[in-house]
Amino acid sequence: NLYDMTGLSQKGGAVFSHVRLSKGPGRTVPARIGSHEAHLMLACDAVAATHKDAIQTIDADRTVVIVNRDVTATADFQSRGDMQLGIEPLLATLTSVSGERPPEALSAGQLATRFLGDAIATNMIMLGFAWQRGRLPLSRASLERAIALNGVAVPFNLRAFALGRLAAASPEALLPSVPSIDLDTFITRRADDLAAYQNAAYAANYVELLREVRQSEARLDPGAERLAWAVARSAFKLMAYKDEYEVARLYADGRFQAELTRQFEGDVRLQFHLAPPLLTRTDARTGRPRKITLGAWMLPVFRLLAHGKHLRQTPLDVFGWTAERRLERALRDTYLAWVRSACSQLNAGNYQTLAELAEAPLQVRGFGPVKAEAAHRLLQRIHSTTA
């Protein structure tokens, strides 16, 4: 017996699925799991798991809670860019209602993206983990048969189910075996990205900036890299701002189409929800651009528009005259100039302060008015530092 209840959240809404298993197929049972009736809570989304509708089903003596440690941002994140998305308070809540028994936890989202390349596998990994831990009174064959009968991305879902089982049986086998990326490699990869974004000269400016930063930091402390890492990440973020040409390039370079083919079978109907600055109006209620829905015919348009990157910041760049693009360029140029100035003034007394400000662009997120507010705050902060 299956009952899905959809709540108001982001990404389509939080879903609370009530599943009852019975040996008697003709038996009549309530669709919903009642208060303190659950034997297993499979918390694929820890935020949704601590909602009152989910919490009330937990019995302190009986319910086993298995939770995904990777927290998905809620709608509040759109207006609070500094919001902390911690798992520990959520785990504490689930522990307190489970008779002080900590939930069984795994980083299913990270496993999905690292081994399968797509977070959509998270829920199936959680199912495999629960089965391997003996929390589901079903045979492995019946679950795998159900995946096959569903007929959607069958090989992919079977791999996800097996990955979840491995995470439960031999978690040490899934520990990262590749060392963390070093700064030289990071800079080289980001320079390659910037060359694709604009051109080789644009990428060379990034590499030269990092050379100056690293030299200044090494003179102060030969082993320090915090400032260089901060600038490497922040400068790339500001230099590769997502304008119309870049969005088009990302859709047109073949990766999007390859991912569609990998994930979906049969005919796929595409819709793009966009707010082209020359075609859309401002929503009178929200003050934000109103998106319009466009069809698959946009793919050839994307391929054509991607070549427009050569017009970026020239008099022929029609998109570059918008307030949003002018602000992005102003923030980029102001930050890069500040970094070079900071390098010449770097000393032991101001190192911590300069490193923190160098990291600040990483908190400028989102698009449109959301991003603009954070960008203006950062510009004011940089100007006040250099005044």
C-alpha positions in Angstrom: 0.0 0.0 0.0 1.6 3.3 -1.1 0.5 6.9 -0.3 2.4 9.9 -1.4 1.8 13.3 0.3 3.5 16.3 -1.3 4.4 19.4 0.7 5.4 22.9 -0.2 9.1 23.1 -0.6 11.6 23.7 -3.4 12.6 21.4 -6.4 9.0 20.2 -6.8 8.2 19.9 -3.1 9.0 17.6 -0.2 7.4 14.2 -0.6 6.3 12.0 2.4 5.7 8.5 1.1 3.8 6.2 3.4 4.5 2.6 2.5 2.8 -0.4 4.1 3.9 -4.0 3.5 1.4 -6.8 4.1 1.5 -10.6 3.7 -2.2 -10.6 2.8 -2.8 -8.9 -0.5 -6.5 -8.5 0.1 -6.2 -7.0 3.5 -7.6 -3.5 4.0 -5.3 -1.2 5.9 -5.1 2.6 6.3 -3.1 4.4 3.6 -1.2 6.7 6.0 1.2 5.6 8.7 -0.3 6.8 11.9 1.3 8.4 15.0 4.2 6.2 16.3 3.4 3.4 13.8 6.5 3.4 11.6 9.0 0.6 11.7 11.4 2.3 9.3 11.9 5.9 8.4 14.0 6.3 5.2 15.0 9.9 5.5 16.3 10.8 2.0 15.9 14.5 2.9 16.9 15.2 6.5 15.0 18.5 6.5 11.8 16.9 5.4 12.4 14.1 8.0 12.2 16.6 10.8 8.9 18.0 9.7 6.0 17.4 12.1 4.2 15.1 9.6 7.2 12.8 9.5 8.3 13.1 13.2 5.0 12.0 14.5 5.3 8.6 12.9 8.4 7.7 14.9 8.1 5.4 17.8 10.9 5.7 20.3 11.2 2.0 20.9 10.4 0.6 17.5 11.3 2.9 14.6 14.6 2.6 12.8 15.7 5.9 11.2 18.1 5.9 8.3 19.1 9.3 7.1 21.0 10.9 4.3 23.7 13.2 5.7 23.8 15.5 2.7 21.4 18.3 3.4 19.4 19.9 0.5 18.9 23.7 0.8 15.4 24.9 1.6 13.6 27.9 0.0 15.0 30.1 2.8 18.4 29.8 1.2 17.2 32.0 -1.7 16.8 35.0 0.6 19.5 34.1 3.2 22.7 33.5 1.4 24.7 33.1 4.6 22.3 30.4 5.9 24.1 27.4 7.4 23.0 24.0 6.2 24.1 21.8 9.0 23.1 18.1 9.5 23.9 17.9 13.2 20.8 19.8 14.5 18.7 17.6 12.3 20.4 14.4 13.6 19.9 15.7 17.1 16.2 16.1 16.5 15.8 12.6 15.1 17.8 11.2 17.9 15.7 12.9 20.6 12.5 11.4 19.2 14.0 7.9 18.7 14.7 7.2 22.4 18.2 8.7 22.1 19.2 6.2 19.5 21.2 8.0 16.8 20.0 7.4 13.3 21.9 5.2 10.9 23.5 7.8 8.5 25.3 7.8 5.2 26.2 10.5 2.7 24.0 9.2 -0.1 24.1 12.3 -2.1 27.8 12.4 -2.3 28.0 8.7 -3.2 25.5 9.3 -6.0 27.4 12.1 -7.6 30.9 10.6 -7.0 30.2 7.1 -8.3 27.1 7.6 -10.6 27.5 11.2 -11.7 24.0 12.2 -10.7 22.3 13.0 -7.4 19.1 11.6 -8.7 20.4 8.2 -7.6 20.3 9.2 -3.9 17.0 7.6 -3.0 17.8 4.3 -4.6 21.2 4.2 -2.8 19.2 4.8 0.5 16.9 1.8 -0.4 19.9 -0.4 -1.0 21.5 0.6 2.3 18.3 -0.1 4.2 17.9 -3.5 2.6 21.5 -4.5 3.3 21.1 -3.5 6.9 18.1 -5.9 7.2 15.5 -3.2 7.6 13.2 -4.2 4.7 11.3 -7.5 4.9 11.6 -8.1 1.1 14.0 -10.3 -0.9 16.7 -8.7 -3.0 15.3 -10.5 -6.1 11.9 -8.9 -5.6 13.3 -5.4 -5.2 15.5 -5.8 -8.3 12.6 -7.2 -10.2 10.5 -4.2 -9.3 13.2 -1.9 -10.5 13.3 -3.7 -13.8 9.5 -3.7 -14.2 9.4 0.0 -13.6 11.3 0.3 -16.9 13.0 3.6 -16.2 16.9 3.8 -16.3 17.0 0.2 -15.2 20.8 -0.4 -15.3 21.4 3.0 -13.6 19.0 2.2 -10.8 20.3 -1.3 -10.3 23.8 0.2 -9.9 22.5 2.7 -7.4 20.8 -0.1 -5.4 24.0 -2.1 -5.4 26.0 1.0 -4.3 23.7 1.4 -1.3 24.2 -2.2 -0.4 28.0 -1.8 -0.6 27.8 1.4 1.6 26.2 -0.7 4.3 28.3 -3.8 4.0 31.8 -2.4 3.3 31.8 1.4 3.7 35.6 1.4 3.7 35.6 0.3 0.1 34.0 3.6 -0.9 36.4 5.9 0.8 38.1 8.3 -1.7 41.3 6.8 -3.0 42.3 9.8 -5.0 44.1 12.6 -3.1 42.6 16.0 -2.9 43.3 18.3 -5.8 46.3 20.5 -5.3 46.4 24.3 -6.1 48.4 24.0 -9.3 45.9 21.5 -10.7 43.0 23.6 -9.7 44.4 26.7 -11.3 45.2 24.8 -14.5 41.6 23.4 -14.8 40.0 26.8 -14.1 42.2 28.4 -16.7 41.0 25.8 -19.2 37.5 26.6 -18.3 38.1 30.4 -18.7 39.6 29.8 -22.1 36.5 27.9 -23.2 34.4 30.7 -21.6 36.1 33.5 -23.4 39.6 32.9 -24.9 43.2 32.1 -24.0 44.1 35.8 -23.2 41.3 35.9 -20.7 42.5 32.7 -19.0 46.1 34.1 -19.0 45.0 37.1 -17.0 43.6 34.6 -14.3 46.9 32.6 -14.3 49.0 35.8 -13.9 46.8 37.1 -11.1 47.3 33.8 -9.2 51.1 34.0 -9.8 51.2 37.4 -8.1 49.1 36.2 -5.2 51.1 33.1 -4.6 54.4 35.1 -4.7 53.1 37.6 -2.2 51.8 34.9 0.1 55.0 32.9 -0.1 57.1 35.9 0.9 55.0 36.1 4.1 54.8 32.3 4.8 56.2 29.8 2.3 53.7 27.1 3.4 50.6 29.2 3.4 47.9 28.8 0.7 44.7 30.1 2.2 44.8 33.5 0.3 45.7 31.8 -3.0 42.9 29.3 -2.7 40.5 32.0 -1.9 41.5 34.1 -4.9 41.6 31.1 -7.2 38.0 30.2 -6.4 36.6 33.7 -6.1 38.3 35.2 -9.2 37.1 32.3 -11.3 33.6 32.7 -10.0 33.5 36.4 -10.9 35.3 36.0 -14.2 33.0 33.2 -15.4 29.7 34.9 -14.6 26.7 33.2 -16.2 25.6 35.5 -19.0 23.4 34.6 -22.0 26.4 33.4 -24.0 27.7 31.1 -21.3 24.3 29.6 -20.6 23.9 28.9 -24.3 27.4 27.4 -24.5 26.7 25.0 -21.6 23.6 23.8 -23.3 25.2 23.6 -26.7 28.6 21.9 -26.0 27.2 18.4 -26.1 27.2 17.5 -22.5 23.5 18.4 -21.9 22.4 16.3 -24.8 24.6 13.4 -23.7 23.1 13.5 -20.2 19.6 13.5 -21.5 20.4 10.4 -23.6 22.0 8.7 -20.6 19.1 9.4 -18.2 16.0 9.1 -20.3 14.7 6.6 -22.8 12.4 7.2 -25.7 11.1 10.6 -26.8 11.9 13.5 -24.5 9.9 16.7 -24.5 12.1 19.7 -23.6 10.9 22.9 -22.1 13.2 25.8 -21.0 12.0 28.3 -18.5 14.0 31.5 -19.2 13.8 35.2 -18.7 15.5 36.7 -21.8 16.1 40.4 -21.0 14.8 41.6 -24.3 11.6 39.5 -24.3 10.3 39.3 -20.8 8.6 41.8 -18.5 9.0 42.4 -14.8 6.5 40.8 -12.5 4.6 43.6 -10.8 4.1 41.6 -7.6 7.7 40.4 -7.1 9.7 43.0 -9.0 11.6 40.2 -10.7 11.8 39.1 -14.3 8.9 36.9 -15.3 10.1 33.6 -17.0 8.6 32.3 -20.2 8.4 28.7 -21.4 10.3 27.9 -24.6 10.5 24.6 -26.4 13.2 22.3 -27.9 13.6 24.7 -30.8 15.8 26.7 -28.4 18.7 24.1 -28.8 19.7 25.4 -32.3 19.3 29.0 -30.9 21.7 28.1 -28.1 24.3 26.7 -30.5 24.1 30.0 -32.5 24.1 32.2 -29.3 27.1 30.3 -27.9 29.3 31.8 -30.7 28.3 35.2 -29.4 30.8 35.0 -26.6 33.2 36.8 -29.0 30.9 39.8 -28.8 31.1 39.9 -25.0 32.1 43.4 -23.7 32.1 44.9 -27.2 29.7 47.6 -28.6 27.8 44.8 -30.3 27.1 43.0 -27.0 23.4 43.7 -26.6 23.1 41.8 -23.4 26.0 43.6 -21.8 24.1 46.8 -21.5 21.7 45.4 -18.9 22.1 46.5 -15.2 22.8 42.9 -14.2 25.7 42.4 -16.6 27.1 45.8 -15.8 27.0 45.0 -12.1 28.8 41.6 -12.7 31.6 43.3 -14.6 31.9 46.0 -12.0 32.2 43.4 -9.2 34.7 41.4 -11.2 36.9 44.3 -12.1 36.8 45.8 -8.6 37.7 42.5 -7.0 40.6 41.8 -9.4 42.0 45.3 -8.8 41.6 44.9 -5.1 43.5 41.6 -5.1 46.5 43.2 -6.8 46.5 46.1 -4.4 46.2 43.7 -1.4 49.2 41.7 -2.6 51.4 44.8 -2.4 50.2 45.5 1.2 50.1 42.0 2.5 51.7 41.5 6.0 51.2 39.3 9.1 48.9 41.8 10.6 46.4 42.0 7.8 46.7 38.5 6.4 43.6 37.1 8.1 41.4 40.1 7.2 42.5 40.1 3.5 42.0 36.3 3.2 38.4 36.6 4.6 37.6 39.4 2.1 39.2 37.3 -0.7 36.7 34.5 0.1 33.7 36.8 0.2 32.7 36.5 -3.5 31.9 32.8 -2.8 28.8 34.1 -0.9 27.5 36.1 -3.8 25.0 33.5 -5.2 21.8 33.3 -7.2 20.6 35.4 -10.1 18.8 38.6 -10.7 17.8 40.7 -7.6 19.0 38.0 -5.2 22.5 38.2 -6.6 22.4 42.0 -7.1 21.8 42.7 -3.4 24.8 40.5 -2.3 27.0 42.0 -5.1 26.3 45.6 -4.0 27.1 44.7 -0.4 30.4 43.2 -1.4 31.3 46.2 -3.6 30.6 48.5 -0.6 32.8 46.3 1.6 35.7 46.3 -0.9 35.4 50.1 -1.4 35.4 50.7 2.4 38.5 48.5 2.7 40.4 50.4 0.0 39.2 53.9 1.0 
